[in-house]
Amino acid sequence: MISTENDIANGKKRGHHTILILFFFLLFLGIGVISGFRWYNGRTQHRVAIPTSGNLCGTTNGRGQIVSIGSNTITIKLDNGTDQIIDISSQATIKTPTSSGSISDLKTGDRVTIVGSPNPDGSENATDVLVCGVIQ
């Protein structure tokens, strides 16, 4: 079978359509990936300015009260009455109203605010533990 000029022209048009479709598909895919990364990073890297002295918890009076202390964890009773386990790594910062400290400076009864990220099991990884004070 002999190709005519029309057949050749139609083949070129189909090739151009395929290239255009592929171009737009990759363009939209790239835009979607970039948008997704920006959305995800905005959610996971949101940090709040942490006070350095005075009432570290502001008017919130902390997120909960320490009910038990382990070697690398604390358990706090949240204001809604539930307990939450907080994992504290060696890189975590612990701040009291007067100074920086370590996990050994935390006491049962301290009111604290936790800055960190949640784990799938409901616990939380603390990057900062702010001690508000002790409830008398």
C-alpha positions as CSV (number, residue, x, y, z in Angstrom):
1,M,0.0,0.0,0.0
2,I,1.4,3.4,-1.0
3,S,1.1,6.3,1.5
4,T,-0.3,9.4,0.2
5,E,0.5,13.0,1.4
6,N,-2.8,13.0,3.3
7,D,-1.9,9.9,5.2
8,I,1.5,11.4,6.1
9,A,-0.1,14.7,7.2
10,N,-2.7,12.8,9.4
11,G,0.1,10.8,11.0
12,K,2.0,14.0,11.8
13,K,-1.1,15.5,13.3
14,R,-1.7,12.4,15.5
15,G,1.9,12.6,16.7
16,H,1.5,16.3,17.6
17,H,-1.7,15.6,19.5
18,T,0.0,12.8,21.4
19,I,3.0,15.1,22.3
20,L,0.6,17.9,23.4
21,I,-1.5,15.5,25.5
22,L,1.7,14.1,27.1
23,F,3.1,17.6,27.7
24,F,-0.1,18.9,29.5
25,F,-0.3,15.7,31.5
26,L,3.2,16.1,32.8
27,L,2.7,19.8,33.4
28,F,-0.4,19.1,35.5
29,L,1.3,16.3,37.3
30,G,4.2,18.5,38.2
31,I,2.0,21.3,39.4
32,G,0.1,18.8,41.6
33,V,3.3,17.3,43.1
34,I,4.7,20.7,43.9
35,S,1.4,21.9,45.4
36,G,1.2,18.7,47.5
37,F,4.7,19.2,48.9
38,R,3.9,22.8,49.8
39,W,0.7,21.9,51.5
40,Y,2.3,19.0,53.4
41,N,5.3,21.1,54.5
42,G,3.0,23.9,55.6
43,R,1.2,21.5,57.9
44,T,4.2,19.7,59.4
45,Q,6.7,22.5,59.9
46,H,4.5,25.0,61.5
47,R,6.4,26.3,64.6
48,V,5.2,28.8,67.1
49,A,7.5,31.3,68.7
50,I,8.3,29.9,72.2
51,P,8.6,32.4,75.1
52,T,12.0,32.4,76.8
53,S,11.0,33.5,80.3
54,G,8.0,34.4,82.5
55,N,4.8,32.5,82.0
56,L,5.8,30.1,79.2
57,C,2.2,28.9,78.7
58,G,0.5,32.2,78.4
59,T,-3.1,32.3,79.3
60,T,-3.6,28.6,78.4
61,N,-2.1,27.4,81.7
62,G,-0.6,24.5,79.8
63,R,-2.0,21.6,77.8
64,G,-2.0,19.2,80.6
65,Q,-0.6,18.1,84.0
66,I,2.2,15.5,84.3
67,V,0.9,12.3,86.0
68,S,3.9,10.1,85.5
69,I,7.5,10.4,84.4
70,G,9.6,7.6,82.7
71,S,13.2,7.6,81.4
72,N,12.3,9.1,78.0
73,T,8.6,9.7,78.3
74,I,6.1,11.6,80.4
75,T,2.3,11.0,80.6
76,I,0.1,14.1,80.9
77,K,-3.5,14.3,81.8
78,L,-5.1,16.6,79.2
79,D,-7.7,19.1,80.1
80,N,-10.4,16.8,78.6
81,G,-9.4,14.1,81.2
82,T,-7.6,11.8,78.8
83,D,-4.0,10.7,79.3
84,Q,-1.4,11.2,76.6
85,I,2.1,9.7,76.4
86,I,4.8,12.2,75.3
87,D,8.1,10.8,73.9
88,I,11.0,13.1,74.8
89,S,14.2,12.6,72.8
90,S,17.7,13.8,74.0
91,Q,17.3,16.7,71.5
92,A,14.1,18.0,73.0
93,T,14.3,21.3,74.9
94,I,12.8,21.5,78.3
95,K,12.1,25.0,79.6
96,T,11.0,26.2,83.0
97,P,9.9,29.8,83.8
98,T,13.5,30.5,85.0
99,S,15.8,28.3,83.0
100,S,16.3,25.4,80.6
101,G,16.4,22.0,82.0
102,S,16.3,18.3,81.4
103,I,13.7,15.5,81.9
104,S,15.0,15.1,85.4
105,D,13.8,18.6,86.2
106,L,10.2,17.6,85.5
107,K,7.9,16.8,88.4
108,T,4.6,15.1,88.8
109,G,2.0,17.8,89.0
110,D,3.8,20.3,86.7
111,R,1.5,21.9,84.1
112,V,3.1,21.7,80.7
113,T,2.6,22.7,77.1
114,I,4.1,20.3,74.5
115,V,5.4,21.4,71.1
116,G,6.0,18.5,68.8
117,S,4.4,16.2,66.3
118,P,1.8,13.4,66.8
119,N,2.5,9.7,66.3
120,P,0.0,7.4,64.6
121,D,-0.6,5.6,68.0
122,G,-1.8,8.8,69.7
123,S,1.4,9.6,71.5
124,E,3.5,12.6,70.6
125,N,7.2,13.4,69.9
126,A,8.1,16.5,71.9
127,T,10.6,19.0,70.5
128,D,9.9,21.4,73.3
129,V,8.4,20.9,76.8
130,L,7.3,24.2,78.4
131,V,6.8,24.0,82.2
132,C,4.0,26.4,83.3
133,G,4.1,25.6,87.0
134,V,2.7,23.3,89.7
135,I,-0.9,23.1,90.6
136,Q,-1.3,23.4,94.4
